[in-house]
Amino acid sequence: MERNRFQSEVRPAAIPENMVQGKTYRFTVLSPSLIRMEYSPEGLFEDRATQTVFFRDFPKCEYSCRQEDGTLVLETEALVLRYAVDKPFDGESLVISLKIEPASTWRFGEDFEDMGGTTQTLDLTDGSHPVERGICSRNGFSVLDDSDRLPLEKDGWIGVRHPNATDCYFFGYGFDYLGAVRDFYKLTGEPPMLPAYALGNWWSRYYPYTQQEYLDLMDRFREEDLPFSVGVVDMDWHITQIPEELKDEDPRMADGWTGYSWNKALFPDYKAFLKALHDRNLKTALNLHPAVGTCCHEDMYPEMARANGIDPETKQRVPLDLLSRKHMETYFDILHHPYENDGVDFWWMDWQQGNDYWWIHEANKPGEYQDPRERVNPLWMLNHLHILDISRDGSKRPMFFSRYSGPGSHRYPVGFSGDTIITWASLAFQPWFTANSSNIGYCWWSHDIGGHMGGIRDEELYARWVQLGVFSPINRLHSSNNRWQQKEPWSYNGDTEKLASDWLRLRHRLFPYIYTMNYRTHSQLQPLVQPMYYSHPKCSGAYEVPNQFWFGSELIAAPITEKTDKVTGLAKSQVWLPKGHWFDFFTGLHYASRRGRKLRAYRDLSKMPVFARSGAIVPMAGYAKGDNRLGNSEHMEVLVFPGADNVFALYEDAGDGFAYKDGAFAMTELTLSWGERPVFTIGPALGDLTQIPEKRFWRIGLRGFHKNVETAASVDGKPVAASAQWDAQCNTLWLSVEADVTSCIRIEILGENLICENEDVLERCAKLLEKTQCPYVLKEQMWKEISDTSKRLVVRLLFAGGFTLETDSLSGAVEELLTLTEDKWLGSEIPEN
């Protein structure tokens, strides 16, 4: 049976085999580590979906259950639950102990520490901000309380909870944090597959552009070779100056935030404007603040009033009635769908719309509710309904730009983190905040890159924020309605302009990698950005680098969030490298970590610490000047790093819609076989080949390899001449091969020493000293030690604090270069004078 327009796909009923039930309690074993715990004095248990939980139909789980002197003992391979039968849940009646590490115990109702999740908004944040609970904890457990979340009826609309009921989920995954997140996704719904355009560069600004000014700006971006995929129009698209007589009649109209009628003074032909954006390969979103409802000055007011039983002659405002299905149907059909038909691609819900239904309707005094459903968070309701509506006909994937509205909000991408203050403290908080949000499955945050408001003009801060944006889930430049707060790269001095432009181009070129990770997030339930402790939960160092994170399967990023040292022109980031071999993504320099290693990574303003793991394979789009199209390019580039076997399955599809669910996608396996004679292979594309070009031009970069490496290339077993060029600046051998996508490209990698040995370290140290603003005597002293054949002497000198505080950045940068492949904790191995 076809679902109605506001009905989500849900499977809320658990299988009976997973349930243990008594008169007033019910436990559902969803997995060995995930237990649902219900208590109801009336014996009324919830089998409907809720705002958070959509799927309880987990497969049959092995467990044992017995009673011992009135105590129910439920045991799985991961935990033991003990419950005093039919007693209300409390710290004495319900206790769960983990059998897996760290073998901790939880008592119902007791407070505990977890690693946090995320929060609704960072509005007005200058620095850090508290976050809500997540489902990951170093204690090995966390609890999701679903008791107050409203149920969804069979028709998809929100209902009323059974009274006095407790409904909680115990996550006892020990140190398997990713396992907890994956099962959270299985419980609440998988992250949707984002449309391709969401993963490019976004332009957004709260500014009263005219139609022509906005299009001229987009053309300037193309002229400057700055590829954008989304152009957002903030609230000045609609009328904001409300007639004075209407303000007097209804004070809620006064601020002008809510609006649905195009401002023809700025956009005289909005349909032509939307078409012009599409002609430029740009998608667009319009800003919404719907809380006030539909006022009589709006173009669609007469139709909206009649549809909601109001005589238009009365000019009575049509309030936003989130609890009325009929009203919300008219909300979409009359206010939104016509504009979507005209070319609006998605919507931006730019505010929480209050805290509850009462705020919107002023129906009761605070805390007084005529209907329990009035407690619903308006933002959740709007997020939920907008996502269902935008993908109603299958031509568009779920896409709605809005704030976080509680656990399960990953179903409603993309997240808008709000109006932050432009400071270094705000920048420093965002890497941790983005990665940490994965602890509640919220994986597609979009920050105002460069900050939103306040602060001072700081070109370095802008450049560092752009770098973070490139290695963030979404990269959206945005600022407030202040003529001086500009984010266009050409608004900055020459060096900053070039750097910001290069980084925006890099984001565009990373699309094949990020889009494949988008598919990985959707299909394998792995967030794009993950804290380091997901992969190394038992390593203390993984918890000590809050601003470092995995960016997909191949890369680790550690954004720089502090000012440059004036002496060296360098800034640093605290880095922890897990055991193994790592390579600087940009320079190919080789880092070795014997047991897991802390270091300070120093970079000038043109670079940011990004590390590729051994064997990493990173597909990218080939550079094409002035081309802002995303996906399925004829010209491809792939970076291959040495040291380990690896397979990267490049995923490609149409970029929107749901045809991929029926097999309309192509996969190309990129494989590095690392043995005595390593081979890199680009396999024949498989699947629906109509999604990709028939022929491709591959530029293959063997980065982090030894300068003497040689190669032998073949296509379908036949030797071909692959033009080769060595780039010493990035330790990369570049090869070019052209082939049909159905062919197999094979690159044999030849040589005795294949991995970069950092042969140019002394040269890099010399360049560092040359640029440093410090006494020549000190430079000479350092160079004498650096150029000595014994690196350990230099290490000893640096560790002993042989340089003054003003050159700490210099000594740290030299230390990094001279210990690239050595653990710096050599202790007694360092010789004495």
MIROTI-146632 format. One record per residue (C-alpha): x, y, z; residue in three letters. Coordinates in steps of 0.5 Angstrom, whole numbers, padded with zeros to 4 digits, always signed. Each point is the difference from the previous one (the first is absolute). Layout:
N
XYZala ...
REM end
This chain:
833
+0000+0000+0000met +0003+0007-0002glu +0002+0004+0006arg -0004+0007+0001asn +0005+0006-0001arg +0001+0001+0008phe +0002-0008+0001gln +0007-0002+0001ser +0003-0007-0001glu +0000-0003+0007val +0000-0007+0002arg -0001+0001+0008pro -0002-0007+0002ala +0005-0004+0003ala +0000-0008-0001ile -0003-0003+0006pro +0006-0005+0001glu +0004+0006+0002asn -0005+0002+0005met +0000-0001+0008val -0007+0002+0003gln -0004+0000+0006gly -0005+0004+0003lys +0003+0007+0001thr +0006-0001-0004tyr +0003-0002-0007arg +0007-0001-0002phe +0002-0001-0008thr +0007-0002-0001val +0001+0003-0007leu +0008-0002+0000ser +0004-0003+0005pro +0002+0007+0002ser -0006+0004-0001leu -0006-0001+0005ile -0007+0004+0000arg -0003+0000+0007met -0007+0002+0001glu -0004+0001+0006tyr -0007+0002+0001ser -0005-0001+0006pro -0006-0001-0005glu +0004-0005-0004gly -0001+0004-0006leu +0006-0001-0005phe +0002+0004-0006glu +0000-0003-0006asp +0000+0006-0005arg +0006+0004-0003ala +0002+0006+0004thr +0003+0006-0002gln +0007-0003+0001thr -0001-0008-0001val -0003-0002-0007phe +0003-0007+0000phe -0001-0006+0005arg +0000-0006-0004asp +0007-0002+0001phe +0002-0007-0001pro -0001-0006+0005lys +0005+0001+0005cys +0003-0005+0005glu -0001+0001+0007tyr -0002-0004+0006ser -0005+0002+0006cys -0001-0003+0006arg -0003+0002+0007gln +0004+0000+0007glu -0004+0001+0006asp -0005+0005-0003gly +0006+0003-0005thr +0000+0000-0007leu +0007-0002-0003val +0000+0002-0007leu +0007-0002-0003glu +0003+0001-0007thr +0007-0001-0002glu +0002+0007+0001ala -0004+0002+0007leu -0004-0003+0006val -0007+0004+0002leu -0003-0001+0006arg -0007+0002+0002tyr -0004+0000+0006ala -0006-0003-0003val -0006+0005-0001asp +0003+0006+0004lys +0001+0007-0002pro +0006+0001-0004phe +0006+0003+0005asp +0007-0001+0002gly -0002-0006+0004glu -0005-0004-0004ser +0004+0001-0007leu +0007-0001-0001val +0004-0002-0006ile +0007-0002+0000ser +0005-0001-0006leu +0003-0007-0001lys +0005+0004-0005ile +0005+0005+0001glu +0000+0004+0004pro -0005-0004+0004ala -0003+0006+0003ser -0007+0000+0004thr -0006+0004-0001trp -0006+0001+0005arg -0006+0003-0003phe -0001+0008+0001gly +0007+0001+0002glu +0004+0006-0003asp +0006-0002-0004phe +0005+0003-0005glu +0000-0001-0007asp +0004+0003-0006met -0006+0004-0002gly -0004+0001-0006gly -0002+0007-0003thr -0004+0006+0001thr -0006+0003-0004gln +0004+0007-0002thr +0006+0004+0001leu -0003+0006+0000asp +0004+0006+0003leu +0005-0005+0002thr +0007+0003+0001asp +0004-0006+0001gly -0003-0007+0003ser -0007-0002+0002his -0003-0005+0004pro -0002-0006-0004val -0006-0005+0002glu +0001-0008+0001arg +0003-0005-0005gly +0000-0007+0000ile +0008-0001+0001cys +0003+0000+0006ser +0007-0002+0003arg -0004-0004+0005asn -0002-0005-0005gly -0008+0002+0000phe -0005+0006-0001ser -0007+0001+0001val -0005+0003-0005leu -0007+0002+0003asp -0005+0000-0005asp -0006+0000+0006ser -0002+0008-0002asp +0001-0001-0008arg -0007+0000-0003leu -0003-0007-0004pro -0001+0000-0007leu -0007-0003-0002glu -0001-0004-0006lys -0002+0005-0004asp +0007+0004+0001gly -0003+0005+0005trp +0002+0001+0007ile -0004-0003+0005gly +0000+0000+0008val +0004-0004+0005arg -0003-0005+0005his +0001+0004+0006pro +0005-0002+0006asn +0004-0004-0005ala +0008-0001+0000thr +0003-0002-0007asp +0008+0000+0000cys +0005-0003-0004tyr +0006-0003+0003phe +0006+0001-0005phe +0006-0005+0003gly +0005+0000-0005tyr +0006+0000+0004gly +0005+0003-0004phe -0003-0001-0007asp -0002+0007-0001tyr -0002-0001-0007leu -0004-0006+0001gly -0004+0004+0005ala -0001+0005-0006val -0002-0005-0005arg -0005-0003+0004asp -0003+0007+0002phe -0001+0001-0007tyr -0003-0007-0001lys -0005+0002+0006leu -0001+0007-0002thr +0001+0000-0008gly +0006+0000-0005glu +0003+0007-0002pro -0003+0002-0007pro +0004+0000-0006met +0001+0007-0001leu +0000+0003-0007pro +0006+0002-0003ala +0000+0007+0000tyr +0000+0000+0007ala +0007-0002+0001leu +0003+0006-0005gly +0001+0007+0003asn -0006+0004+0002trp -0001+0008+0000trp -0004+0003+0005ser -0001+0007+0003arg -0005+0004+0003tyr +0000+0006-0004tyr -0005+0003-0004pro +0002-0002-0007tyr -0003+0002-0006thr -0002-0005-0006gln +0006+0003-0004gln +0005+0001+0005glu -0001-0007+0002tyr +0001-0003-0007leu +0006+0005-0001asp +0003-0003+0006leu -0001-0007-0002met +0003+0002-0007asp +0006+0003+0004arg +0001-0007+0004phe +0000-0003-0007arg +0005+0005-0003glu +0005-0001+0006glu -0001-0007-0001asp -0003-0001+0007leu -0005-0006-0001pro -0006+0000+0004phe -0006-0005+0000ser -0005+0004+0004val -0003+0007+0001gly -0004+0001+0006val -0004+0006+0000val -0001+0003+0007asp -0007+0003+0003met +0000+0006-0005asp -0003-0004-0005trp -0006+0002+0003his -0004+0006+0002ile +0003+0002+0007thr -0003+0007+0001gln -0007-0001+0002ile -0005+0005-0001pro -0001+0004+0007glu -0007+0000+0000glu +0001-0008+0000leu +0005+0001+0006lys -0005+0003+0004asp -0006-0005-0001glu +0005-0006+0001asp +0007+0002+0004pro +0002-0007-0002arg +0001+0002-0007met +0004+0006+0002ala +0007-0003-0001asp -0001-0003-0007gly +0004-0006+0001trp -0006-0004-0003thr -0001+0000-0007gly -0002-0003-0006tyr -0001+0005-0006ser +0006+0002-0004trp +0003+0007+0001asn -0001+0002-0007lys +0004+0007+0001ala +0006-0005+0001leu -0002-0006-0004phe -0005+0003-0006pro +0000-0007-0004asp +0002-0005+0005tyr -0002-0006-0004lys +0005+0003-0005ala +0005+0000+0006phe -0001-0007+0002leu +0001-0002-0007lys +0006+0004-0001ala +0003-0004+0006leu -0002-0006-0003his +0004+0002-0006asp +0006+0001+0004arg +0000-0007+0003asn -0002+0003+0006leu -0006-0003+0005lys -0003+0005+0005thr -0004+0000+0006ala -0004+0006+0003leu +0000+0002+0007asn -0006-0002+0005leu -0003+0003+0006his -0007-0003+0000pro -0002+0001+0008ala -0005+0006-0001val -0004-0003-0006gly -0003+0003-0006thr -0002+0007+0000cys -0004+0004-0004cys +0005+0004-0004his +0003-0007-0003glu -0002-0001-0007asp -0003-0007+0002met -0004+0002+0006tyr -0007+0000-0003pro +0001-0007-0003glu +0004-0002+0007met -0006+0003+0004ala -0006-0003-0004arg +0004-0007+0001ala +0000+0001+0007asn -0007+0002+0001gly +0001+0008+0001ile -0003+0005-0004asp +0005+0004-0004pro -0004+0006+0001glu +0002+0000+0008thr +0007+0001-0002lys +0001-0005+0006gln +0007-0003+0001arg +0000-0008-0002val +0004-0003+0006pro +0005-0005-0001leu -0004-0006+0003asp +0005-0006+0000leu -0005-0005+0004leu -0005+0001-0006ser +0002-0005-0006arg -0005+0004-0004lys +0004+0007+0001his +0007-0003-0001met -0003-0003-0007glu -0002+0007-0002thr +0007+0003+0003tyr +0004-0005-0005phe -0005+0000-0006asp -0002+0008+0000ile +0007+0003+0003leu +0005-0004-0002his -0001-0005-0006his -0002+0006-0005pro +0007+0003+0001tyr +0003-0007+0000glu -0003-0001-0007asn +0003+0007-0002asp +0007-0003+0002gly +0001+0000+0007val +0004-0006+0002asp +0000+0000+0008phe -0002+0004+0006trp +0004+0003+0005trp -0004+0000+0007met +0004+0006+0003asp -0002-0001+0007trp -0003-0004+0006gln -0007+0003-0001gln -0001+0000+0008gly +0001-0006+0005asn -0007-0003-0001asp -0007+0001-0003tyr -0002+0005+0005trp +0005+0005-0002trp -0003+0000-0007ile -0007+0000+0002his +0000+0004+0007glu -0005-0005+0001ala +0001-0001+0008asn +0004+0003+0005lys +0007-0003+0000pro +0000-0007+0003gly -0007-0001-0001glu -0002-0005-0006tyr -0007-0001-0002gln +0002-0006-0005asp +0007-0004+0002pro +0002+0001-0007arg +0001+0007+0001glu +0007-0002+0004arg +0002-0002-0007val +0007+0004-0002asn -0003+0004-0006pro +0007-0001-0003leu +0000-0007+0000trp -0007+0000-0003met +0002+0005-0006leu +0006-0004-0001asn -0004-0007-0001his -0005+0003-0004leu +0005+0004-0005his +0004-0006-0001ile -0006-0005-0002leu -0003+0006-0004asp +0007+0002-0004ile +0001-0008-0002ser -0008-0001-0001arg +0001-0002-0008asp +0006-0004+0000gly +0004+0006-0004ser +0003+0003+0006lys +0004-0003+0006arg -0001+0002+0007pro +0003+0007+0000met -0002+0005+0005phe +0005+0005+0003phe -0002+0001+0008ser +0002-0001+0007arg +0001-0006+0004tyr -0007-0002+0003ser +0002-0006+0005gly +0002-0007-0001pro -0001-0003-0007gly +0001+0007-0003ser +0005-0003-0005his -0006-0002-0004arg -0001+0007-0002tyr +0006+0003-0003pro +0003+0005+0000val +0002+0003+0007gly +0000+0007+0000phe +0005+0002+0007ser -0003+0007+0000gly +0003+0007+0001asp +0007+0000+0003thr +0005+0005+0002ile +0006+0002-0004ile +0005-0002+0004thr +0006-0005+0001trp -0004-0003+0006ala -0006-0002-0005ser +0005-0003-0005leu +0004-0004+0005ala -0007-0003+0003phe -0003-0002-0007gln +0005-0006-0002pro -0002-0004+0007trp -0007+0002-0001phe -0001-0003-0007thr +0004-0006+0002ala -0004-0001+0007asn -0006+0001-0003ser +0001-0007-0003ser -0001-0003+0007asn -0008+0001-0001ile +0001-0001-0008gly -0001+0007-0002tyr +0005+0000-0006cys -0002+0005-0005trp +0002+0007+0004trp +0000+0006-0004ser +0004+0006+0004his +0000+0007-0002asp +0007+0000-0003ile +0004+0006+0002gly -0005+0001+0006gly -0007+0004-0001his +0001+0007+0004met +0004+0004+0005gly +0007-0001+0000gly +0005+0004-0004ile +0003-0001-0007arg +0006-0005+0001asp +0002-0003-0007glu +0004-0005+0003glu -0006-0002+0004leu -0004+0000-0006tyr +0005-0005-0004ala +0000-0005+0006arg -0007+0000+0000trp -0001-0001-0007val +0005-0006+0001gln -0004-0003+0005leu -0006+0001-0005gly +0003-0004-0005val +0001-0006+0005phe -0007+0000+0003ser -0006-0003-0002pro -0003+0006-0004ile +0004+0006-0002asn -0004+0006+0000arg +0002+0007+0000leu -0004+0005+0004his -0001+0007+0004ser -0004+0005+0003ser -0004+0006-0003asn +0006+0004+0001asn +0003+0003-0006arg +0007-0001+0003trp +0000-0007+0001gln +0002-0003-0007gln +0001-0007-0001lys +0002+0001-0008glu +0008-0002+0000pro +0001+0006-0004trp -0002+0004+0005ser +0006-0002+0004tyr +0008+0002-0001asn +0003-0004-0006gly +0003-0006+0004asp -0006-0001+0004thr -0004+0001-0007glu +0004-0006-0003lys +0000-0004+0006leu -0007+0000+0001ala -0002-0001-0008ser +0005-0006+0000asp -0003-0003+0006trp -0007+0001-0003leu +0002-0003-0007arg +0003-0006+0005leu -0007-0001+0003arg -0003-0001-0007his +0005-0005-0003arg -0001-0004+0007leu -0007-0001-0003phe +0001-0008-0002pro +0003-0002+0007tyr -0005+0004+0004ile -0006-0002-0004tyr +0003-0008+0001thr +0000+0002+0007met -0007+0002-0001asn -0002-0006-0002tyr +0004-0004+0005arg -0004+0004+0006thr -0006-0002-0003his +0001-0007-0002ser +0005-0002+0005gln -0002+0005+0006leu +0006+0003+0001gln +0001+0008+0001pro +0004+0003-0005leu +0004+0004+0006val +0001-0005+0006gln +0004+0002+0007pro +0007-0004+0000met -0002-0004+0006tyr -0005-0004-0005tyr +0006-0004-0003ser +0004+0000+0006his -0004+0000+0006pro +0005-0003+0004lys +0005+0005-0001cys +0001+0006+0005ser +0003+0004-0006gly -0007+0000-0004ala -0004+0004+0005tyr +0006+0005+0001glu -0001+0003-0007val -0007+0003+0000pro +0001+0004-0006asn +0002-0006-0004gln -0004-0004-0004phe -0001-0006-0005trp -0002+0003-0007phe -0003-0006-0003gly +0003-0006-0001ser +0007+0002-0002glu +0002+0007+0003leu +0001+0003+0007ile -0001+0008+0001ala +0003+0004+0005ala -0002+0007-0001pro +0004+0006+0002ile -0004+0004+0005thr +0005+0005+0003glu +0004+0006-0003lys +0006+0000-0004thr +0007+0001+0004asp +0003+0006-0002lys +0007-0002+0000val -0001-0006-0004thr -0007+0001-0004gly -0002-0007+0002leu -0006-0002+0004ala -0001-0007+0004lys -0005-0005+0001ser +0001-0006+0005gln +0000-0006-0003val +0000-0008+0002trp +0002-0005-0006leu -0003-0007+0002pro +0005-0005-0001lys +0003-0001-0007gly +0002+0004-0006his -0003+0007-0002trp +0001+0005-0006phe -0001+0007+0000asp -0006+0001-0005phe +0003+0006-0003phe +0008-0001+0000thr +0000-0008+0000gly +0005+0001+0006leu +0000-0007+0004his -0001+0000+0007tyr +0001-0007+0004ala -0004-0001+0007ser +0003-0007+0004arg -0005+0000+0005arg -0005+0006-0001gly +0003+0007+0000arg -0001+0007+0002lys +0003+0006-0004leu -0001+0007-0001arg -0001+0001-0008ala +0002+0007-0002tyr -0002+0003-0007arg +0000+0006-0003asp -0007+0004-0002leu +0000-0004-0007ser +0000-0007+0004lys -0004-0004+0005met +0002-0006+0003pro -0004-0006-0004val +0003-0007+0001phe -0001-0006-0005ala +0000-0007+0003arg +0005-0005-0003ser -0003-0003-0007gly -0005+0006+0000ala -0004+0001-0007ile -0003+0007-0001val -0004+0001-0006pro -0001+0007-0002met -0003+0004-0006ala +0005+0003-0005gly +0001+0007-0001tyr -0004+0004-0005ala +0000+0007+0000lys -0007+0003+0001gly -0003-0006+0001asp -0005+0000+0006asn -0003-0007-0002arg +0000-0006+0005leu +0001-0007-0001gly +0001-0005-0006asn +0006+0004-0003ser +0004-0003-0006glu +0006+0003+0003his +0002-0003+0007met +0006+0000+0005glu +0002-0005+0005val +0005+0000+0005leu +0003-0006+0003val +0004-0001+0006phe +0005-0005+0001pro +0001-0006+0006gly -0007-0004+0000ala -0005-0004-0004asp -0006+0004-0001asn -0006+0000-0004val -0004+0006-0001phe -0007-0001-0004ala -0002+0007-0004leu -0007+0001+0000tyr -0004+0004-0005glu -0007+0001-0002asp -0005+0006-0002ala +0001+0004+0006gly -0007+0001+0002asp -0006-0005+0000gly -0001-0007+0002phe +0001-0004-0006ala +0007-0002+0003tyr -0004-0004+0005lys -0002-0004-0006asp +0007-0001-0003gly +0001+0006-0004ala +0007+0001+0003phe +0007-0001-0002ala +0006-0003+0004met +0007+0000-0002thr +0005-0004+0004glu +0007+0004+0001leu +0005-0005+0003thr +0007+0000+0003leu +0003-0007+0001ser +0006+0001+0005trp +0005-0005-0001gly +0007-0002-0003glu -0003+0004-0006arg -0005+0004+0001pro -0006+0002-0005val -0005+0005+0000phe -0006-0002-0004thr -0006+0004-0003ile -0005-0005-0001gly -0005+0000-0005pro -0007+0004+0002ala -0005-0005+0002leu -0008+0001+0000gly -0004+0005-0004asp +0005+0003-0004leu -0005+0006-0003thr +0002+0003+0006gln +0007+0002-0002ile +0004+0002-0006pro +0002-0006-0005glu +0008+0003+0001lys +0004+0003+0005arg +0006+0003+0001phe +0004-0002+0006trp +0005+0004+0003arg +0003-0004+0005ile +0005+0003+0006gly +0004-0005+0004leu +0001+0004+0006arg +0005-0001+0006gly +0004-0005-0005phe +0007+0000-0001his +0003+0005-0005lys +0003-0006-0004asn -0006-0004+0000val -0001-0002-0007glu -0007-0003-0004thr -0002-0004-0005ala -0008+0001-0003ala -0004-0004-0003ser -0008+0000-0003val -0003-0007+0000asp +0006-0003+0000gly +0004+0004-0006lys +0006+0004+0002pro -0002+0008-0001val +0005+0006+0001ala -0002+0004+0006ala +0003+0006+0000ser +0003+0001+0007ala +0003+0006+0003gln +0003+0001+0007trp -0002+0006+0005asp +0005+0000+0006ala -0005+0006+0003gln -0005-0006+0002cys +0004-0006-0001asn -0004-0002-0006thr +0001-0004-0006leu -0006+0002-0005trp -0002-0005-0005leu -0005+0001-0006ser -0005-0005-0003val -0006+0000-0004glu -0004-0006-0001ala -0008-0002-0001asp -0003-0001+0007val -0001-0007-0001thr +0007-0001-0001ser +0005-0002+0006cys +0006+0004+0001ile +0006-0003+0003arg +0006+0004+0003ile +0006-0004+0002glu +0004+0003+0006ile +0008-0001-0001leu +0006+0001+0004gly +0003-0002+0006glu -0002+0006+0005asn -0007+0002-0001leu -0002+0004+0005ile +0002+0007+0001cys +0007+0001+0005glu -0001+0007+0001asn +0006+0001-0004glu -0001+0008+0000asp -0001+0001+0007val +0006+0004+0001leu -0002+0004-0006glu -0006+0002+0003arg +0003+0001+0007cys +0004+0005-0004ala -0006+0004-0003lys -0003+0000+0007leu +0006+0003+0003leu +0000+0005-0006glu -0007+0003+0001lys +0001+0000+0007thr +0000+0007+0003gln +0005-0001+0006cys +0008+0002+0001pro +0005-0003-0005tyr +0004-0002+0005val -0006-0005+0003leu -0001-0002-0008lys +0008-0002+0000glu +0000-0004+0006gln -0006-0004-0002met +0002-0001-0007trp +0007-0003+0003lys -0004-0005+0004glu -0005-0001-0005ile +0005-0002-0005ser +0004-0004+0004asp +0000-0008-0002thr -0003-0001+0007ser -0007+0001+0000lys -0001-0002+0007arg +0005+0006+0003leu -0005+0005-0003val -0006-0004+0003val +0003+0000+0007arg +0002+0007-0001leu -0007+0002-0002leu -0003-0004+0006phe +0004+0003+0005ala -0003+0007-0002gly +0006+0002-0003gly -0003+0006-0003phe -0004+0006+0003thr -0007+0001+0000leu -0001+0004-0006glu +0003-0005-0004thr -0005-0006+0003asp -0003+0000-0007ser +0006-0001-0004leu +0003-0005+0005ser -0007-0004-0001gly +0000+0000-0007ala +0007-0002-0001val -0001-0006+0005glu -0006-0002-0004glu +0004+0000-0006leu +0006-0004+0003leu -0004-0005+0003thr -0005-0002-0005leu +0002-0007+0000thr +0002+0000+0007glu -0004-0001+0007asp +0002+0007+0003lys +0000-0004+0007trp +0007-0003-0001leu +0002+0001+0007gly +0007-0003+0002ser +0001-0001-0007glu +0002+0007-0001ile +0007+0001+0001pro +0003+0004+0005glu +0005+0006-0001asn 
REM end
